[in-house]
Amino acid sequence: KNYPNPFNPSTTIEFSLPREQKTEVCIYNCKGQKVKMLNKGVLPSGRNAVIWDGKDESGRISASGIYFYRIKTEDKQVVKKITLIK
C-alpha cells in the first residue's frame, strides 16, 4: 500500500517480503512509460518502504495525474494505482 493517496509532494510505498530477494520498485505513467526507478537491488525479508517524491529520473516534478507503481520480485509482481495532485 502507499500513503497518502492521493499525494503531494511525496508518498511512501510499503510492502513486505517473505525472504531477502532482488526487488524492483518502479513508477509508470498511464501510457506505461517508466517515470522513475525507486529501487533495484536486494531487500531484506519483512517490511520495506520506499518514497517517491513525485519527480522523474531527470529530477523534474511530474504532472498531476494517475500513476502506477510496480513491485517486482523473483516470485511475483504487484501493480497498484496512485494519484499525484498539485
Jmol script that loads the backbone (N, CA, C; Angstrom):
load data "model"
ATOM      1  N   LYS A   1       0.839  -1.184   0.000  1.00  0.00           N
ATOM      2  CA  LYS A   1       0.000   0.000   0.000  1.00  0.00           C
ATOM      3  C   LYS A   1       0.878   1.239   0.000  1.00  0.00           C
ATOM      4  N   ASN A   2       0.278   2.361  -0.340  1.00  0.00           N
ATOM      5  CA  ASN A   2       1.017   3.619  -0.263  1.00  0.00           C
ATOM      6  C   ASN A   2       0.173   4.651   0.474  1.00  0.00           C
ATOM      7  N   TYR A   3       0.853   5.593   1.079  1.00  0.00           N
ATOM      8  CA  TYR A   3       0.152   6.657   1.792  1.00  0.00           C
ATOM      9  C   TYR A   3       0.999   7.920   1.737  1.00  0.00           C
ATOM     10  N   PRO A   4       0.412   9.082   1.694  1.00  0.00           N
ATOM     11  CA  PRO A   4      -1.010   9.274   1.401  1.00  0.00           C
ATOM     12  C   PRO A   4      -1.307   8.982  -0.066  1.00  0.00           C
ATOM     13  N   ASN A   5      -2.554   8.802  -0.365  1.00  0.00           N
ATOM     14  CA  ASN A   5      -3.007   8.585  -1.741  1.00  0.00           C
ATOM     15  C   ASN A   5      -4.414   9.125  -1.855  1.00  0.00           C
ATOM     16  N   PRO A   6      -4.645  10.206  -2.575  1.00  0.00           N
ATOM     17  CA  PRO A   6      -3.702  10.968  -3.404  1.00  0.00           C
ATOM     18  C   PRO A   6      -2.634  11.660  -2.565  1.00  0.00           C
ATOM     19  N   PHE A   7      -1.545  12.077  -3.266  1.00  0.00           N
ATOM     20  CA  PHE A   7      -0.424  12.658  -2.544  1.00  0.00           C
ATOM     21  C   PHE A   7       0.116  13.921  -3.196  1.00  0.00           C
ATOM     22  N   ASN A   8       0.800  14.710  -2.393  1.00  0.00           N
ATOM     23  CA  ASN A   8       1.542  15.883  -2.821  1.00  0.00           C
ATOM     24  C   ASN A   8       2.341  16.337  -1.614  1.00  0.00           C
ATOM     25  N   PRO A   9       3.606  16.404  -1.603  1.00  0.00           N
ATOM     26  CA  PRO A   9       4.536  16.198  -2.718  1.00  0.00           C
ATOM     27  C   PRO A   9       5.145  14.803  -2.776  1.00  0.00           C
ATOM     28  N   SER A  10       4.953  13.959  -1.733  1.00  0.00           N
ATOM     29  CA  SER A  10       5.573  12.629  -1.775  1.00  0.00           C
ATOM     30  C   SER A  10       4.644  11.579  -1.183  1.00  0.00           C
ATOM     31  N   THR A  11       4.937  10.322  -1.511  1.00  0.00           N
ATOM     32  CA  THR A  11       4.168   9.205  -0.998  1.00  0.00           C
ATOM     33  C   THR A  11       5.115   8.078  -0.600  1.00  0.00           C
ATOM     34  N   THR A  12       4.730   7.329   0.411  1.00  0.00           N
ATOM     35  CA  THR A  12       5.514   6.198   0.889  1.00  0.00           C
ATOM     36  C   THR A  12       4.848   4.907   0.439  1.00  0.00           C
ATOM     37  N   ILE A  13       5.610   4.046  -0.189  1.00  0.00           N
ATOM     38  CA  ILE A  13       5.123   2.751  -0.663  1.00  0.00           C
ATOM     39  C   ILE A  13       5.682   1.681   0.267  1.00  0.00           C
ATOM     40  N   GLU A  14       4.786   0.992   0.972  1.00  0.00           N
ATOM     41  CA  GLU A  14       5.188  -0.056   1.913  1.00  0.00           C
ATOM     42  C   GLU A  14       4.812  -1.425   1.372  1.00  0.00           C
ATOM     43  N   PHE A  15       5.661  -2.398   1.649  1.00  0.00           N
ATOM     44  CA  PHE A  15       5.395  -3.773   1.234  1.00  0.00           C
ATOM     45  C   PHE A  15       6.228  -4.715   2.095  1.00  0.00           C
ATOM     46  N   SER A  16       5.803  -5.960   2.137  1.00  0.00           N
ATOM     47  CA  SER A  16       6.522  -6.986   2.902  1.00  0.00           C
ATOM     48  C   SER A  16       7.053  -8.052   1.972  1.00  0.00           C
ATOM     49  N   LEU A  17       8.215  -8.555   2.303  1.00  0.00           N
ATOM     50  CA  LEU A  17       8.826  -9.641   1.542  1.00  0.00           C
ATOM     51  C   LEU A  17       8.960 -10.867   2.439  1.00  0.00           C
ATOM     52  N   PRO A  18       8.648 -12.056   1.913  1.00  0.00           N
ATOM     53  CA  PRO A  18       8.744 -13.273   2.721  1.00  0.00           C
ATOM     54  C   PRO A  18      10.184 -13.687   3.020  1.00  0.00           C
ATOM     55  N   ARG A  19      11.118 -13.223   2.172  1.00  0.00           N
ATOM     56  CA  ARG A  19      12.533 -13.539   2.360  1.00  0.00           C
ATOM     57  C   ARG A  19      13.368 -12.470   1.659  1.00  0.00           C
ATOM     58  N   GLU A  20      14.638 -12.416   1.963  1.00  0.00           N
ATOM     59  CA  GLU A  20      15.540 -11.487   1.274  1.00  0.00           C
ATOM     60  C   GLU A  20      15.578 -11.856  -0.200  1.00  0.00           C
ATOM     61  N   GLN A  21      15.408 -10.852  -1.078  1.00  0.00           N
ATOM     62  CA  GLN A  21      15.412 -11.139  -2.508  1.00  0.00           C
ATOM     63  C   GLN A  21      15.576  -9.872  -3.335  1.00  0.00           C
ATOM     64  N   LYS A  22      15.934 -10.088  -4.628  1.00  0.00           N
ATOM     65  CA  LYS A  22      16.027  -8.980  -5.567  1.00  0.00           C
ATOM     66  C   LYS A  22      14.640  -8.374  -5.736  1.00  0.00           C
ATOM     67  N   THR A  23      14.571  -7.048  -5.670  1.00  0.00           N
ATOM     68  CA  THR A  23      13.298  -6.355  -5.758  1.00  0.00           C
ATOM     69  C   THR A  23      13.457  -5.081  -6.569  1.00  0.00           C
ATOM     70  N   GLU A  24      12.509  -4.852  -7.479  1.00  0.00           N
ATOM     71  CA  GLU A  24      12.466  -3.608  -8.241  1.00  0.00           C
ATOM     72  C   GLU A  24      11.168  -2.892  -7.901  1.00  0.00           C
ATOM     73  N   VAL A  25      11.267  -1.588  -7.652  1.00  0.00           N
ATOM     74  CA  VAL A  25      10.079  -0.758  -7.455  1.00  0.00           C
ATOM     75  C   VAL A  25      10.188   0.387  -8.453  1.00  0.00           C
ATOM     76  N   CYS A  26       9.222   0.458  -9.384  1.00  0.00           N
ATOM     77  CA  CYS A  26       9.232   1.467 -10.433  1.00  0.00           C
ATOM     78  C   CYS A  26       7.900   2.198 -10.486  1.00  0.00           C
ATOM     79  N   ILE A  27       7.950   3.451 -10.939  1.00  0.00           N
ATOM     80  CA  ILE A  27       6.759   4.259 -11.169  1.00  0.00           C
ATOM     81  C   ILE A  27       6.556   4.362 -12.679  1.00  0.00           C
ATOM     82  N   TYR A  28       5.292   4.204 -13.116  1.00  0.00           N
ATOM     83  CA  TYR A  28       4.937   4.309 -14.528  1.00  0.00           C
ATOM     84  C   TYR A  28       3.794   5.300 -14.697  1.00  0.00           C
ATOM     85  N   ASN A  29       3.748   5.953 -15.861  1.00  0.00           N
ATOM     86  CA  ASN A  29       2.621   6.830 -16.158  1.00  0.00           C
ATOM     87  C   ASN A  29       1.497   6.017 -16.809  1.00  0.00           C
ATOM     88  N   CYS A  30       0.408   6.674 -17.163  1.00  0.00           N
ATOM     89  CA  CYS A  30      -0.755   5.987 -17.740  1.00  0.00           C
ATOM     90  C   CYS A  30      -0.458   5.344 -19.098  1.00  0.00           C
ATOM     91  N   LYS A  31       0.581   5.816 -19.779  1.00  0.00           N
ATOM     92  CA  LYS A  31       0.966   5.244 -21.071  1.00  0.00           C
ATOM     93  C   LYS A  31       1.862   4.027 -20.913  1.00  0.00           C
ATOM     94  N   GLY A  32       2.216   3.704 -19.666  1.00  0.00           N
ATOM     95  CA  GLY A  32       3.092   2.568 -19.419  1.00  0.00           C
ATOM     96  C   GLY A  32       4.569   2.903 -19.512  1.00  0.00           C
ATOM     97  N   GLN A  33       4.893   4.195 -19.607  1.00  0.00           N
ATOM     98  CA  GLN A  33       6.285   4.620 -19.686  1.00  0.00           C
ATOM     99  C   GLN A  33       6.871   4.735 -18.281  1.00  0.00           C
ATOM    100  N   LYS A  34       8.098   4.254 -18.126  1.00  0.00           N
ATOM    101  CA  LYS A  34       8.746   4.331 -16.822  1.00  0.00           C
ATOM    102  C   LYS A  34       9.054   5.791 -16.496  1.00  0.00           C
ATOM    103  N   VAL A  35       8.633   6.222 -15.321  1.00  0.00           N
ATOM    104  CA  VAL A  35       8.879   7.577 -14.844  1.00  0.00           C
ATOM    105  C   VAL A  35      10.098   7.603 -13.932  1.00  0.00           C
ATOM    106  N   LYS A  36      10.174   6.631 -13.009  1.00  0.00           N
ATOM    107  CA  LYS A  36      11.272   6.614 -12.041  1.00  0.00           C
ATOM    108  C   LYS A  36      11.472   5.220 -11.471  1.00  0.00           C
ATOM    109  N   MET A  37      12.734   4.823 -11.357  1.00  0.00           N
ATOM    110  CA  MET A  37      13.116   3.593 -10.666  1.00  0.00           C
ATOM    111  C   MET A  37      13.407   3.989  -9.225  1.00  0.00           C
ATOM    112  N   LEU A  38      12.643   3.433  -8.287  1.00  0.00           N
ATOM    113  CA  LEU A  38      12.829   3.772  -6.880  1.00  0.00           C
ATOM    114  C   LEU A  38      13.774   2.813  -6.173  1.00  0.00           C
ATOM    115  N   ASN A  39      13.781   1.571  -6.614  1.00  0.00           N
ATOM    116  CA  ASN A  39      14.675   0.580  -6.001  1.00  0.00           C
ATOM    117  C   ASN A  39      14.972  -0.517  -7.006  1.00  0.00           C
ATOM    118  N   LYS A  40      16.237  -0.916  -7.049  1.00  0.00           N
ATOM    119  CA  LYS A  40      16.637  -2.081  -7.837  1.00  0.00           C
ATOM    120  C   LYS A  40      17.790  -2.715  -7.090  1.00  0.00           C
ATOM    121  N   GLY A  41      17.487  -3.809  -6.424  1.00  0.00           N
ATOM    122  CA  GLY A  41      18.512  -4.478  -5.649  1.00  0.00           C
ATOM    123  C   GLY A  41      17.901  -5.420  -4.636  1.00  0.00           C
ATOM    124  N   VAL A  42      18.744  -5.968  -3.796  1.00  0.00           N
ATOM    125  CA  VAL A  42      18.310  -6.934  -2.795  1.00  0.00           C
ATOM    126  C   VAL A  42      17.771  -6.190  -1.572  1.00  0.00           C
ATOM    127  N   LEU A  43      16.579  -6.586  -1.127  1.00  0.00           N
ATOM    128  CA  LEU A  43      15.972  -6.038   0.083  1.00  0.00           C
ATOM    129  C   LEU A  43      15.789  -7.167   1.096  1.00  0.00           C
ATOM    130  N   PRO A  44      15.796  -6.838   2.375  1.00  0.00           N
ATOM    131  CA  PRO A  44      15.648  -7.863   3.411  1.00  0.00           C
ATOM    132  C   PRO A  44      14.221  -8.374   3.529  1.00  0.00           C
ATOM    133  N   SER A  45      14.056  -9.507   4.172  1.00  0.00           N
ATOM    134  CA  SER A  45      12.712 -10.022   4.429  1.00  0.00           C
ATOM    135  C   SER A  45      12.009  -9.094   5.413  1.00  0.00           C
ATOM    136  N   GLY A  46      10.692  -9.172   5.419  1.00  0.00           N
ATOM    137  CA  GLY A  46       9.912  -8.330   6.314  1.00  0.00           C
ATOM    138  C   GLY A  46       9.443  -7.064   5.637  1.00  0.00           C
ATOM    139  N   ARG A  47       9.132  -6.092   6.465  1.00  0.00           N
ATOM    140  CA  ARG A  47       8.537  -4.841   5.990  1.00  0.00           C
ATOM    141  C   ARG A  47       9.599  -3.920   5.384  1.00  0.00           C
ATOM    142  N   ASN A  48       9.290  -3.375   4.199  1.00  0.00           N
ATOM    143  CA  ASN A  48      10.160  -2.446   3.491  1.00  0.00           C
ATOM    144  C   ASN A  48       9.343  -1.247   3.045  1.00  0.00           C
ATOM    145  N   ALA A  49      10.012  -0.139   2.794  1.00  0.00           N
ATOM    146  CA  ALA A  49       9.330   1.068   2.317  1.00  0.00           C
ATOM    147  C   ALA A  49      10.263   1.869   1.422  1.00  0.00           C
ATOM    148  N   VAL A  50       9.684   2.465   0.378  1.00  0.00           N
ATOM    149  CA  VAL A  50      10.402   3.399  -0.485  1.00  0.00           C
ATOM    150  C   VAL A  50       9.533   4.643  -0.614  1.00  0.00           C
ATOM    151  N   ILE A  51      10.161   5.771  -0.885  1.00  0.00           N
ATOM    152  CA  ILE A  51       9.436   7.039  -1.008  1.00  0.00           C
ATOM    153  C   ILE A  51       9.592   7.565  -2.427  1.00  0.00           C
ATOM    154  N   TRP A  52       8.463   7.967  -3.020  1.00  0.00           N
ATOM    155  CA  TRP A  52       8.512   8.656  -4.313  1.00  0.00           C
ATOM    156  C   TRP A  52       8.222  10.120  -4.054  1.00  0.00           C
ATOM    157  N   ASP A  53       9.127  10.974  -4.491  1.00  0.00           N
ATOM    158  CA  ASP A  53       8.993  12.412  -4.277  1.00  0.00           C
ATOM    159  C   ASP A  53       8.245  13.119  -5.405  1.00  0.00           C
ATOM    160  N   GLY A  54       7.631  12.363  -6.301  1.00  0.00           N
ATOM    161  CA  GLY A  54       6.855  12.952  -7.395  1.00  0.00           C
ATOM    162  C   GLY A  54       7.701  13.434  -8.552  1.00  0.00           C
ATOM    163  N   LYS A  55       8.992  13.086  -8.549  1.00  0.00           N
ATOM    164  CA  LYS A  55       9.891  13.530  -9.619  1.00  0.00           C
ATOM    165  C   LYS A  55      10.255  12.373 -10.532  1.00  0.00           C
ATOM    166  N   ASP A  56      10.614  12.731 -11.780  1.00  0.00           N
ATOM    167  CA  ASP A  56      11.031  11.701 -12.732  1.00  0.00           C
ATOM    168  C   ASP A  56      12.535  11.452 -12.604  1.00  0.00           C
ATOM    169  N   GLU A  57      13.086  10.630 -13.487  1.00  0.00           N
ATOM    170  CA  GLU A  57      14.512  10.280 -13.436  1.00  0.00           C
ATOM    171  C   GLU A  57      15.425  11.493 -13.613  1.00  0.00           C
ATOM    172  N   SER A  58      14.926  12.539 -14.305  1.00  0.00           N
ATOM    173  CA  SER A  58      15.723  13.743 -14.542  1.00  0.00           C
ATOM    174  C   SER A  58      15.590  14.770 -13.427  1.00  0.00           C
ATOM    175  N   GLY A  59      14.759  14.470 -12.425  1.00  0.00           N
ATOM    176  CA  GLY A  59      14.569  15.393 -11.316  1.00  0.00           C
ATOM    177  C   GLY A  59      13.468  16.405 -11.534  1.00  0.00           C
ATOM    178  N   ARG A  60      12.748  16.276 -12.651  1.00  0.00           N
ATOM    179  CA  ARG A  60      11.623  17.183 -12.924  1.00  0.00           C
ATOM    180  C   ARG A  60      10.383  16.718 -12.175  1.00  0.00           C
ATOM    181  N   ILE A  61       9.596  17.661 -11.694  1.00  0.00           N
ATOM    182  CA  ILE A  61       8.354  17.330 -10.993  1.00  0.00           C
ATOM    183  C   ILE A  61       7.349  16.803 -12.003  1.00  0.00           C
ATOM    184  N   SER A  62       6.754  15.667 -11.706  1.00  0.00           N
ATOM    185  CA  SER A  62       5.778  15.039 -12.594  1.00  0.00           C
ATOM    186  C   SER A  62       4.460  15.793 -12.555  1.00  0.00           C
ATOM    187  N   ALA A  63       3.714  15.695 -13.634  1.00  0.00           N
ATOM    188  CA  ALA A  63       2.407  16.349 -13.737  1.00  0.00           C
ATOM    189  C   ALA A  63       1.385  15.652 -12.846  1.00  0.00           C
ATOM    190  N   SER A  64       0.359  16.383 -12.455  1.00  0.00           N
ATOM    191  CA  SER A  64      -0.745  15.776 -11.714  1.00  0.00           C
ATOM    192  C   SER A  64      -1.354  14.674 -12.562  1.00  0.00           C
ATOM    193  N   GLY A  65      -1.830  13.630 -11.908  1.00  0.00           N
ATOM    194  CA  GLY A  65      -2.480  12.557 -12.654  1.00  0.00           C
ATOM    195  C   GLY A  65      -2.348  11.213 -11.978  1.00  0.00           C
ATOM    196  N   ILE A  66      -2.758  10.197 -12.723  1.00  0.00           N
ATOM    197  CA  ILE A  66      -2.725   8.817 -12.259  1.00  0.00           C
ATOM    198  C   ILE A  66      -1.394   8.189 -12.663  1.00  0.00           C
ATOM    199  N   TYR A  67      -0.777   7.505 -11.722  1.00  0.00           N
ATOM    200  CA  TYR A  67       0.459   6.769 -11.957  1.00  0.00           C
ATOM    201  C   TYR A  67       0.287   5.364 -11.387  1.00  0.00           C
ATOM    202  N   PHE A  68       1.208   4.503 -11.721  1.00  0.00           N
ATOM    203  CA  PHE A  68       1.190   3.138 -11.209  1.00  0.00           C
ATOM    204  C   PHE A  68       2.560   2.813 -10.651  1.00  0.00           C
ATOM    205  N   TYR A  69       2.580   2.091  -9.548  1.00  0.00           N
ATOM    206  CA  TYR A  69       3.861   1.569  -9.071  1.00  0.00           C
ATOM    207  C   TYR A  69       3.838   0.066  -9.213  1.00  0.00           C
ATOM    208  N   ARG A  70       4.999  -0.469  -9.602  1.00  0.00           N
ATOM    209  CA  ARG A  70       5.151  -1.918  -9.778  1.00  0.00           C
ATOM    210  C   ARG A  70       6.232  -2.404  -8.846  1.00  0.00           C
ATOM    211  N   ILE A  71       5.882  -3.387  -8.042  1.00  0.00           N
ATOM    212  CA  ILE A  71       6.854  -4.060  -7.187  1.00  0.00           C
ATOM    213  C   ILE A  71       7.081  -5.428  -7.801  1.00  0.00           C
ATOM    214  N   LYS A  72       8.299  -5.669  -8.265  1.00  0.00           N
ATOM    215  CA  LYS A  72       8.637  -6.928  -8.930  1.00  0.00           C
ATOM    216  C   LYS A  72       9.717  -7.634  -8.133  1.00  0.00           C
ATOM    217  N   THR A  73       9.430  -8.872  -7.741  1.00  0.00           N
ATOM    218  CA  THR A  73      10.407  -9.694  -7.032  1.00  0.00           C
ATOM    219  C   THR A  73      10.705 -10.924  -7.873  1.00  0.00           C
ATOM    220  N   GLU A  74      11.537 -11.807  -7.344  1.00  0.00           N
ATOM    221  CA  GLU A  74      11.855 -13.050  -8.043  1.00  0.00           C
ATOM    222  C   GLU A  74      10.623 -13.941  -8.172  1.00  0.00           C
ATOM    223  N   ASP A  75       9.661 -13.774  -7.253  1.00  0.00           N
ATOM    224  CA  ASP A  75       8.495 -14.656  -7.201  1.00  0.00           C
ATOM    225  C   ASP A  75       7.224 -14.088  -7.813  1.00  0.00           C
ATOM    226  N   LYS A  76       7.030 -12.767  -7.707  1.00  0.00           N
ATOM    227  CA  LYS A  76       5.774 -12.188  -8.180  1.00  0.00           C
ATOM    228  C   LYS A  76       5.913 -10.729  -8.507  1.00  0.00           C
ATOM    229  N   GLN A  77       4.805 -10.195  -9.007  1.00  0.00           N
ATOM    230  CA  GLN A  77       4.757  -8.797  -9.413  1.00  0.00           C
ATOM    231  C   GLN A  77       3.418  -8.226  -8.974  1.00  0.00           C
ATOM    232  N   VAL A  78       3.445  -7.006  -8.421  1.00  0.00           N
ATOM    233  CA  VAL A  78       2.226  -6.342  -7.974  1.00  0.00           C
ATOM    234  C   VAL A  78       2.205  -4.944  -8.585  1.00  0.00           C
ATOM    235  N   VAL A  79       1.048  -4.534  -9.108  1.00  0.00           N
ATOM    236  CA  VAL A  79       0.885  -3.195  -9.673  1.00  0.00           C
ATOM    237  C   VAL A  79      -0.289  -2.528  -8.969  1.00  0.00           C
ATOM    238  N   LYS A  80      -0.071  -1.295  -8.514  1.00  0.00           N
ATOM    239  CA  LYS A  80      -1.113  -0.525  -7.828  1.00  0.00           C
ATOM    240  C   LYS A  80      -1.155   0.890  -8.387  1.00  0.00           C
ATOM    241  N   LYS A  81      -2.338   1.511  -8.277  1.00  0.00           N
ATOM    242  CA  LYS A  81      -2.555   2.850  -8.789  1.00  0.00           C
ATOM    243  C   LYS A  81      -2.331   3.879  -7.690  1.00  0.00           C
ATOM    244  N   ILE A  82      -1.698   5.013  -8.064  1.00  0.00           N
ATOM    245  CA  ILE A  82      -1.538   6.138  -7.148  1.00  0.00           C
ATOM    246  C   ILE A  82      -1.883   7.426  -7.897  1.00  0.00           C
ATOM    247  N   THR A  83      -2.253   8.455  -7.157  1.00  0.00           N
ATOM    248  CA  THR A  83      -2.653   9.718  -7.769  1.00  0.00           C
ATOM    249  C   THR A  83      -1.824  10.868  -7.208  1.00  0.00           C
ATOM    250  N   LEU A  84      -1.209  11.628  -8.110  1.00  0.00           N
ATOM    251  CA  LEU A  84      -0.447  12.823  -7.753  1.00  0.00           C
ATOM    252  C   LEU A  84      -1.332  14.032  -8.007  1.00  0.00           C
ATOM    253  N   ILE A  85      -1.556  14.850  -6.977  1.00  0.00           N
ATOM    254  CA  ILE A  85      -2.371  16.052  -7.093  1.00  0.00           C
ATOM    255  C   ILE A  85      -1.528  17.250  -6.704  1.00  0.00           C
ATOM    256  N   LYS A  86      -1.597  18.289  -7.514  1.00  0.00           N
ATOM    257  CA  LYS A  86      -0.854  19.516  -7.192  1.00  0.00           C
ATOM    258  C   LYS A  86      -1.808  20.611  -6.818  1.00  0.00           C
TER     259      LYS A  86
END
end "model"
wireframe off; spacefill off
backbone 0.3
color backbone group
